[in-house]
Amino acid sequence: MYKELNTSMRTILTPGPVEAEPRVLRAMCTPILGQFDPEFTAIMNETMEMLRKLFQTNNHWAFPVDGTSRAGIEAVLGSLIEPGDRVLVPIYGRFGHLLTEISERYGADVVTMETTWGKVFDPAAVINEIERIQPKIVAMVHGETSTGCLQPLQEIGWACRQMNVLFVVDAVASIGGTDVKVDDWYIDACIGGTQKCLSVPSGMAPITFNSRVEALLLERKKIERGLADPDASYSTGLGRSIRSNYFDLSQLMDYWGPARLNHHTEATSMLYALREGVRIVLEEGLEERFSRHRLHETALVQGIKAMGLELYGDPACKLPVVTCISIPDGVNGESVRAMLLEDFHIEIASSFGPLKGKIWRIGTMGYSCRKKNILHVLGALEAVLIRHGVDVHTGQAVQAALDVYHGEKPQ
Ligand SMILES: *Cc1c(COP(=O)(O)O)cnc(C)c1O
């Protein structure tokens, strides 16, 4: 016989997945409704309304794509890109490479530009490149989880709008934890994530897009309708129609819109979860939520510095929901992480590619972002580092965080 699941209660301080909001987990136990049941379609419409507020947009279209965050990225890029389209991807970490790879798979002529990891782009450099190569789409990451950096977007968005370029933004890590202003920053299509700052399990990707994107989707859809015409010649092949069925946003519009055309079977329980997660965000208030994230980030950063550790990355563009720490010379980062997990039930993250073995990453996202967790990780990390022979400033870290919580100015 297999045993019933009995998982440990972990303190999860990675940049995703993070601890789920208890209310979200409870909402997932709500009974299933049929997806065309008026009670359920009302929940769908309400979720769209709530997502518009989360994305700070007046766009009509705001709904989740079923699948993890990259399903949202693939739906947006795959529905916009036609083979040969030029796409500019400015890369400053691992997730820029994901945008590149997905664009390439849909046949785009991808042009990349890179900057040093740990920094972001000067908007002027991106704008120059847009002028030079004249892409159809610029695809960029807002909060780069792998390096803990936050890219300012408004100037780039404005330039894209002026030059009639579509601006696609991966805000998977930042949505719900720091400002993402879709309309003010001239973002044409934006993808969010659930398992990061929304504290909803992984399995859906909320997206939003505007009428510029919609117009293009409708153009590609018309051609597909033409093919459904029995007189249409097979030699036209798929024409310009969107290559993926699952990720075809024009079909998803008919599914989420008044036509309610059947597409996939809705991930009902995940929608309950997302709705509850966003309801919590709106209840807390966006500004209050963002300042809560900043408070705990400050306490963590002051604690890390007081311990004598160094932060990685340019502080001027630090992502408030991910803090990267340089692993001290000679310390086995993985051994530290393993001890944190085994002895303290705390999970923190390592990083990828050139940063593997060089930094630890601590996420302060959503429900995981709270005082108990910050004090807990600082105390535990100090103990584990002492155990690893690191000469830390003993007893300082938790005190520095408490100073922040008790409103004293950090020294
Ligand atoms: C986590 C993350 C993704 C990928 O999300 P999945 O849910 O794993 O598909 C994409 N972009 C960014 C910036 C992320 O942080």
The ligand as an SDF file (V2000), in Angstrom:
LIG
                    3D

 15 15  0  0  0  0  0  0  0  0999 V2000
    9.3990   31.6630  -13.1330 C   0  0  0  0  0  0  0  0  0  0  0  0
    9.5540   32.4980  -14.3370 C   0  0  0  0  0  0  0  0  0  0  0  0
    9.1760   32.0340  -15.6240 C   0  0  0  0  0  0  0  0  0  0  0  0
    8.7300   30.6190  -15.9190 C   0  0  0  0  0  0  0  0  0  0  0  0
    7.6300   30.2360  -15.2470 O   0  0  0  0  0  0  0  0  0  0  0  0
    7.0630   28.7370  -15.2340 P   0  0  0  0  0  0  0  0  0  0  0  0
    5.8570   28.8950  -14.4010 O   0  0  0  0  0  0  0  0  0  0  0  0
    8.1100   27.9000  -14.6190 O   0  0  0  0  0  0  0  0  0  0  0  0
    6.7440   28.3350  -16.6260 O   0  0  0  0  0  0  0  0  0  0  0  0
    9.2910   32.9110  -16.6670 C   0  0  0  0  0  0  0  0  0  0  0  0
    9.7760   34.1600  -16.5100 N   0  0  0  0  0  0  0  0  0  0  0  0
   10.1710   34.6290  -15.3090 C   0  0  0  0  0  0  0  0  0  0  0  0
   10.7090   36.0080  -15.1930 C   0  0  0  0  0  0  0  0  0  0  0  0
   10.0830   33.7950  -14.1890 C   0  0  0  0  0  0  0  0  0  0  0  0
   10.4930   34.2580  -12.9970 O   0  0  0  0  0  0  0  0  0  0  0  0
  1  2  1  0
  2  3  1  0
  2 14  2  0
  3  4  1  0
  3 10  2  0
  4  5  1  0
  5  6  1  0
  6  7  2  0
  6  8  1  0
  6  9  1  0
 10 11  1  0
 11 12  2  0
 12 13  1  0
 12 14  1  0
 14 15  1  0
M  END
$$$$
